[in-house]
Amino acid sequence: MPKHSTSSETCLSFYEFDYIAGFQKIRNGTLVKDGFVPEINSSFCFFLISEGKFEWHINGKSFVALPNDLVVVLPGVIFGNEEGILETGCFYKLSVKVEYNLEREQYIPGAWSGLSLSDFKIICKLLELRSPLVIPDFKKASDIFQQLIFEINSGEIGYKTRVNALIDELFVRSSRSVSQENAQSHDFPKVFVKLDTL
């Protein structure tokens, strides 16, 4: 995780959402040495790039993230910048804690989620299909992040329910994007055979 000696703004109170490990807006004006050293990721993380260009690595595979890109980082992978540098720019980072059931060999959504166990299993398998998982110019994710910030800041009736639903939606839309991309590059039978074997 980035060691932020830069501008880091917390977007919500973790005490009200115990399954959220963090939700921050991180703005960096200068290169920071040892600011983004690769380490094992412990939760589902969604990085939405707002400004700048970031060269990151997931399990040794390099990729570039640009504005409006959504980067999805799964638990257990090694993630960071190869040289440990936090580059200039701005991004949002949402970390969601999800339990892993060893007996079922699958991630389990918490009580906060409205997703069924079977749906969440498929979503996670889809997200595991591509690594690194970068969804380019993903404006739907940008909308979700803005709505999350609005709900938290407004604190209106039902905002906790809306936050939970928006995070569910982020999981769903991310997995659908992967599914649609696979469908465009492969024929449907091959996609479903691959899913069935996971």
VONU-744234 format. One record per residue (C-alpha): residue number from 1; residue in three letters; chain; x, y, z. Coordinates in steps of 0.02 Angstrom, whole numbers, m for minus. Layout:
VONU-744234
+-----+------+------+--------+--------+--------+
: pos : code : unit :      u :      v :      w :
+-----+------+------+--------+--------+--------+
: NUM :  ALA :    A :      X :      Y :      Z :
...
+-----+------+------+--------+--------+--------+
END
This chain:
VONU-744234
+-----+------+------+--------+--------+--------+
: pos : code : unit :      u :      v :      w :
+-----+------+------+--------+--------+--------+
:   1 :  MET :    A :      0 :      0 :      0 :
:   2 :  PRO :    A :     60 :    176 :    m33 :
:   3 :  LYS :    A :    147 :    261 :    112 :
:   4 :  HIS :    A :     68 :    430 :     84 :
:   5 :  SER :    A :    179 :    578 :    129 :
:   6 :  THR :    A :     62 :    665 :      8 :
:   7 :  SER :    A :   m115 :    732 :     17 :
:   8 :  SER :    A :   m227 :    591 :     78 :
:   9 :  GLU :    A :   m409 :    628 :    112 :
:  10 :  THR :    A :   m520 :    501 :    200 :
:  11 :  CYS :    A :   m688 :    488 :    114 :
:  12 :  LEU :    A :   m787 :    403 :    253 :
:  13 :  SER :    A :   m788 :    348 :    433 :
:  14 :  PHE :    A :   m734 :    165 :    447 :
:  15 :  TYR :    A :   m827 :    146 :    612 :
:  16 :  GLU :    A :   m994 :    146 :    522 :
:  17 :  PHE :    A :   m938 :     22 :    389 :
:  18 :  ASP :    A :   m832 :   m114 :    469 :
:  19 :  TYR :    A :   m808 :   m207 :    305 :
:  20 :  ILE :    A :   m723 :    m57 :    225 :
:  21 :  ALA :    A :   m536 :    m59 :    261 :
:  22 :  GLY :    A :   m512 :    111 :    182 :
:  23 :  PHE :    A :   m583 :    241 :     63 :
:  24 :  GLN :    A :   m464 :    380 :     17 :
:  25 :  LYS :    A :   m427 :    511 :   m113 :
:  26 :  ILE :    A :   m239 :    518 :   m137 :
:  27 :  ARG :    A :   m157 :    665 :   m224 :
:  28 :  ASN :    A :     30 :    670 :   m252 :
:  29 :  GLY :    A :    124 :    820 :   m324 :
:  30 :  THR :    A :    299 :    746 :   m330 :
:  31 :  LEU :    A :    378 :    575 :   m352 :
:  32 :  VAL :    A :    393 :    489 :   m183 :
:  33 :  LYS :    A :    532 :    360 :   m164 :
:  34 :  ASP :    A :    475 :    207 :    m66 :
:  35 :  GLY :    A :    299 :    276 :    m76 :
:  36 :  PHE :    A :    221 :    125 :   m162 :
:  37 :  VAL :    A :    329 :    m26 :   m121 :
:  38 :  PRO :    A :    255 :   m191 :   m185 :
:  39 :  GLU :    A :    173 :   m294 :    m48 :
:  40 :  ILE :    A :     39 :   m426 :    m26 :
:  41 :  ASN :    A :   m135 :   m353 :    m41 :
:  42 :  SER :    A :   m256 :   m407 :     97 :
:  43 :  SER :    A :   m425 :   m350 :     31 :
:  44 :  PHE :    A :   m522 :   m315 :   m129 :
:  45 :  CYS :    A :   m457 :   m146 :   m186 :
:  46 :  PHE :    A :   m530 :    m32 :   m318 :
:  47 :  PHE :    A :   m417 :    107 :   m382 :
:  48 :  LEU :    A :   m500 :    242 :   m488 :
:  49 :  ILE :    A :   m374 :    353 :   m576 :
:  50 :  SER :    A :   m422 :    537 :   m578 :
:  51 :  GLU :    A :   m263 :    621 :   m640 :
:  52 :  GLY :    A :    m91 :    566 :   m699 :
:  53 :  LYS :    A :    m11 :    408 :   m765 :
:  54 :  PHE :    A :     36 :    264 :   m650 :
:  55 :  GLU :    A :    149 :    117 :   m690 :
:  56 :  TRP :    A :    103 :    m21 :   m570 :
:  57 :  HIS :    A :    137 :   m208 :   m551 :
:  58 :  ILE :    A :     26 :   m352 :   m499 :
:  59 :  ASN :    A :    120 :   m515 :   m466 :
:  60 :  GLY :    A :    265 :   m453 :   m572 :
:  61 :  LYS :    A :    157 :   m403 :   m722 :
:  62 :  SER :    A :    172 :   m219 :   m766 :
:  63 :  PHE :    A :     31 :   m108 :   m829 :
:  64 :  VAL :    A :    m10 :     76 :   m851 :
:  65 :  ALA :    A :   m163 :    156 :   m772 :
:  66 :  LEU :    A :   m232 :    319 :   m845 :
:  67 :  PRO :    A :   m373 :    439 :   m797 :
:  68 :  ASN :    A :   m545 :    355 :   m783 :
:  69 :  ASP :    A :   m464 :    182 :   m778 :
:  70 :  LEU :    A :   m521 :     65 :   m640 :
:  71 :  VAL :    A :   m390 :    m54 :   m570 :
:  72 :  VAL :    A :   m457 :   m202 :   m471 :
:  73 :  VAL :    A :   m333 :   m286 :   m353 :
:  74 :  LEU :    A :   m382 :   m451 :   m274 :
:  75 :  PRO :    A :   m328 :   m513 :   m102 :
:  76 :  GLY :    A :   m167 :   m612 :    m96 :
:  77 :  VAL :    A :    m80 :   m532 :   m246 :
:  78 :  ILE :    A :     80 :   m431 :   m238 :
:  79 :  PHE :    A :     41 :   m254 :   m290 :
:  80 :  GLY :    A :    138 :    m91 :   m305 :
:  81 :  ASN :    A :    265 :      2 :   m411 :
:  82 :  GLU :    A :    415 :   m103 :   m466 :
:  83 :  GLU :    A :    536 :     30 :   m404 :
:  84 :  GLY :    A :    429 :     73 :   m253 :
:  85 :  ILE :    A :    391 :    247 :   m320 :
:  86 :  LEU :    A :    226 :    337 :   m294 :
:  87 :  GLU :    A :    204 :    438 :   m453 :
:  88 :  THR :    A :    123 :    608 :   m473 :
:  89 :  GLY :    A :    m63 :    615 :   m496 :
:  90 :  CYS :    A :   m225 :    581 :   m406 :
:  91 :  PHE :    A :   m328 :    424 :   m375 :
:  92 :  TYR :    A :   m464 :    354 :   m264 :
:  93 :  LYS :    A :   m435 :    193 :   m168 :
:  94 :  LEU :    A :   m577 :     88 :    m97 :
:  95 :  SER :    A :   m530 :    m67 :      4 :
:  96 :  VAL :    A :   m665 :   m194 :     45 :
:  97 :  LYS :    A :   m638 :   m337 :    169 :
:  98 :  VAL :    A :   m713 :   m502 :    111 :
:  99 :  GLU :    A :   m703 :   m668 :    202 :
: 100 :  TYR :    A :   m627 :   m819 :    114 :
: 101 :  ASN :    A :   m706 :   m987 :    152 :
: 102 :  LEU :    A :   m571 :  m1122 :    140 :
: 103 :  GLU :    A :   m698 :  m1265 :    141 :
: 104 :  ARG :    A :   m796 :  m1193 :     m6 :
: 105 :  GLU :    A :   m640 :  m1116 :    m84 :
: 106 :  GLN :    A :   m730 :   m953 :   m119 :
: 107 :  TYR :    A :   m752 :   m776 :    m56 :
: 108 :  ILE :    A :   m906 :   m743 :     50 :
: 109 :  PRO :    A :   m994 :   m574 :     48 :
: 110 :  GLY :    A :  m1031 :   m501 :    219 :
: 111 :  ALA :    A :  m1201 :   m463 :    292 :
: 112 :  TRP :    A :  m1188 :   m289 :    217 :
: 113 :  SER :    A :  m1202 :   m357 :     39 :
: 114 :  GLY :    A :  m1364 :   m388 :    m53 :
: 115 :  LEU :    A :  m1278 :   m508 :   m173 :
: 116 :  SER :    A :  m1319 :   m692 :   m164 :
: 117 :  LEU :    A :  m1179 :   m815 :   m125 :
: 118 :  SER :    A :  m1191 :   m890 :   m300 :
: 119 :  ASP :    A :  m1186 :   m720 :   m385 :
: 120 :  PHE :    A :  m1036 :   m665 :   m281 :
: 121 :  LYS :    A :   m944 :   m826 :   m323 :
: 122 :  ILE :    A :   m967 :   m794 :   m510 :
: 123 :  ILE :    A :   m917 :   m611 :   m490 :
: 124 :  CYS :    A :   m755 :   m659 :   m402 :
: 125 :  LYS :    A :   m714 :   m793 :   m531 :
: 126 :  LEU :    A :   m738 :   m666 :   m670 :
: 127 :  LEU :    A :   m625 :   m540 :   m582 :
: 128 :  GLU :    A :   m493 :   m677 :   m566 :
: 129 :  LEU :    A :   m495 :   m711 :   m754 :
: 130 :  ARG :    A :   m383 :   m565 :   m796 :
: 131 :  SER :    A :   m228 :   m506 :   m705 :
: 132 :  PRO :    A :   m187 :   m366 :   m700 :
: 133 :  LEU :    A :   m368 :   m312 :   m707 :
: 134 :  VAL :    A :   m375 :   m138 :   m781 :
: 135 :  ILE :    A :   m542 :    m77 :   m851 :
: 136 :  PRO :    A :   m500 :     71 :   m964 :
: 137 :  ASP :    A :   m603 :    231 :   m968 :
: 138 :  PHE :    A :   m731 :    155 :   m850 :
: 139 :  LYS :    A :   m848 :    303 :   m824 :
: 140 :  LYS :    A :   m976 :    196 :   m733 :
: 141 :  ALA :    A :   m851 :    170 :   m593 :
: 142 :  SER :    A :   m820 :    357 :   m585 :
: 143 :  ASP :    A :  m1007 :    384 :   m563 :
: 144 :  ILE :    A :  m1014 :    256 :   m422 :
: 145 :  PHE :    A :   m867 :    335 :   m330 :
: 146 :  GLN :    A :   m948 :    507 :   m343 :
: 147 :  GLN :    A :  m1112 :    439 :   m278 :
: 148 :  LEU :    A :  m1022 :    355 :   m133 :
: 149 :  ILE :    A :   m941 :    520 :    m84 :
: 150 :  PHE :    A :  m1109 :    610 :    m99 :
: 151 :  GLU :    A :  m1200 :    484 :     10 :
: 152 :  ILE :    A :  m1066 :    493 :    145 :
: 153 :  ASN :    A :  m1056 :    682 :    145 :
: 154 :  SER :    A :  m1245 :    707 :    144 :
: 155 :  GLY :    A :  m1282 :    581 :    282 :
: 156 :  GLU :    A :  m1463 :    580 :    227 :
: 157 :  ILE :    A :  m1590 :    446 :    276 :
: 158 :  GLY :    A :  m1540 :    278 :    205 :
: 159 :  TYR :    A :  m1362 :    328 :    162 :
: 160 :  LYS :    A :  m1288 :    170 :    239 :
: 161 :  THR :    A :  m1403 :     63 :    132 :
: 162 :  ARG :    A :  m1354 :    164 :    m21 :
: 163 :  VAL :    A :  m1167 :    145 :     16 :
: 164 :  ASN :    A :  m1186 :    m44 :     33 :
: 165 :  ALA :    A :  m1285 :    m52 :   m130 :
: 166 :  LEU :    A :  m1159 :     56 :   m223 :
: 167 :  ILE :    A :  m1014 :    m57 :   m172 :
: 168 :  ASP :    A :  m1116 :   m207 :   m230 :
: 169 :  GLU :    A :  m1142 :   m115 :   m394 :
: 170 :  LEU :    A :   m956 :    m85 :   m412 :
: 171 :  PHE :    A :   m923 :   m272 :   m396 :
: 172 :  VAL :    A :  m1062 :   m312 :   m521 :
: 173 :  ARG :    A :  m1014 :   m183 :   m652 :
: 174 :  SER :    A :   m829 :   m228 :   m641 :
: 175 :  SER :    A :   m867 :   m413 :   m670 :
: 176 :  ARG :    A :   m988 :   m374 :   m811 :
: 177 :  SER :    A :   m854 :   m272 :   m897 :
: 178 :  VAL :    A :   m737 :   m423 :   m891 :
: 179 :  SER :    A :   m877 :   m538 :   m951 :
: 180 :  GLN :    A :   m920 :   m424 :  m1097 :
: 181 :  GLU :    A :   m738 :   m409 :  m1148 :
: 182 :  ASN :    A :   m718 :   m598 :  m1144 :
: 183 :  ALA :    A :   m877 :   m619 :  m1246 :
: 184 :  GLN :    A :   m810 :   m501 :  m1379 :
: 185 :  SER :    A :   m643 :   m589 :  m1393 :
: 186 :  HIS :    A :   m706 :   m769 :  m1377 :
: 187 :  ASP :    A :   m860 :   m864 :  m1427 :
: 188 :  PHE :    A :   m989 :   m890 :  m1288 :
: 189 :  PRO :    A :   m967 :  m1079 :  m1265 :
: 190 :  LYS :    A :   m781 :  m1060 :  m1229 :
: 191 :  VAL :    A :   m813 :   m923 :  m1101 :
: 192 :  PHE :    A :   m940 :  m1028 :  m1006 :
: 193 :  VAL :    A :   m832 :  m1184 :  m1014 :
: 194 :  LYS :    A :   m690 :  m1084 :   m936 :
: 195 :  LEU :    A :   m805 :  m1018 :   m800 :
: 196 :  ASP :    A :   m870 :  m1193 :   m763 :
: 197 :  THR :    A :   m694 :  m1257 :   m733 :
: 198 :  LEU :    A :   m653 :  m1120 :   m608 :
+-----+------+------+--------+--------+--------+
END
